[in-house]
Amino acid sequence: MTPLQPLALTATLLAASNLFMTFAWYGHLKHFHASPWWIAALASWGVALFEYLLQVPANRIGHAAGFSLAQLKLLPEAITPCSTWARA
């Protein structure tokens, strides 16, 4: 594996995780606005599960490749404005 492959895989998984996170946080406002809050919460938690199924391996791959915890924390923060802009 070349040095850029772990970074690319980590960034891709974190970007996908970010999409799930945004939908889990805000998707219920559009899709579950007529439902009771607890149904929206359960749906959001279900979506958040997929976020974690992408985020945990991304962080483990990145950490194994030598990225620091600070770098792994900053990478999703850098991805967020890009993914938000793309959805606008």
C-alpha positions as CSV (number, residue, x, y, z in Angstrom):
1,M,0.0,0.0,0.0
2,T,1.4,3.4,-1.0
3,P,1.6,6.1,1.6
4,L,-1.3,8.0,0.1
5,Q,-3.7,5.0,0.0
6,P,-4.4,5.0,3.8
7,L,-5.0,8.8,3.7
8,A,-7.3,8.4,0.7
9,L,-9.2,5.5,2.3
10,T,-9.4,7.4,5.7
11,A,-10.7,10.6,4.0
12,T,-13.2,8.7,1.9
13,L,-14.6,6.8,4.8
14,L,-14.8,10.0,6.9
15,A,-16.5,11.8,4.1
16,A,-19.1,9.1,3.8
17,S,-19.5,9.1,7.6
18,N,-20.0,12.8,7.5
19,L,-22.9,12.4,5.1
20,F,-24.6,9.9,7.4
21,M,-23.9,12.2,10.4
22,T,-25.6,15.2,8.7
23,F,-28.6,13.1,7.7
24,A,-28.9,11.7,11.2
25,W,-28.7,15.2,12.7
26,Y,-31.0,17.0,10.3
27,G,-32.8,14.5,8.1
28,H,-35.5,13.9,10.6
29,L,-36.5,17.6,10.3
30,K,-37.5,17.0,6.7
31,H,-38.6,13.3,6.7
32,F,-40.0,12.8,10.2
33,H,-41.6,16.2,10.9
34,A,-45.0,14.7,11.4
35,S,-43.8,11.9,13.5
36,P,-43.4,11.8,17.3
37,W,-40.0,12.9,18.5
38,W,-39.1,9.4,19.7
39,I,-39.6,7.9,16.2
40,A,-37.4,10.6,14.8
41,A,-34.8,9.9,17.5
42,L,-34.8,6.2,16.8
43,A,-34.5,6.8,13.0
44,S,-31.6,9.2,13.7
45,W,-29.9,6.7,16.0
46,G,-30.3,4.1,13.3
47,V,-28.6,6.3,10.7
48,A,-25.9,7.2,13.2
49,L,-25.1,3.5,13.5
50,F,-23.9,3.6,9.9
51,E,-21.9,6.7,10.6
52,Y,-20.0,4.9,13.3
53,L,-19.6,1.8,11.1
54,L,-17.6,4.1,8.7
55,Q,-16.0,6.4,11.2
56,V,-14.4,3.7,13.5
57,P,-12.6,1.9,10.7
58,A,-11.5,5.2,9.1
59,N,-9.9,6.3,12.4
60,R,-8.3,2.9,13.0
61,I,-6.8,2.8,9.4
62,G,-5.6,6.4,9.8
63,H,-4.0,5.7,13.2
64,A,-2.3,2.6,12.0
65,A,-0.9,4.6,9.0
66,G,0.7,7.0,11.5
67,F,-1.7,9.9,11.7
68,S,-1.9,11.5,15.1
69,L,-5.2,11.8,17.0
70,A,-5.2,15.6,16.3
71,Q,-4.8,14.9,12.6
72,L,-7.7,12.4,12.7
73,K,-9.8,14.9,14.5
74,L,-9.1,17.7,12.1
75,L,-9.7,15.7,8.9
76,P,-13.5,15.4,9.4
77,E,-13.5,19.1,10.4
78,A,-11.9,19.9,7.0
79,I,-14.2,17.6,5.2
80,T,-17.4,19.1,6.7
81,P,-17.4,22.5,4.8
82,C,-16.7,20.7,1.5
83,S,-19.5,18.2,2.0
84,T,-21.9,20.9,3.2
85,W,-21.0,23.0,0.1
86,A,-21.6,20.0,-2.2
87,R,-25.1,19.4,-0.7
88,A,-26.1,23.1,-1.0
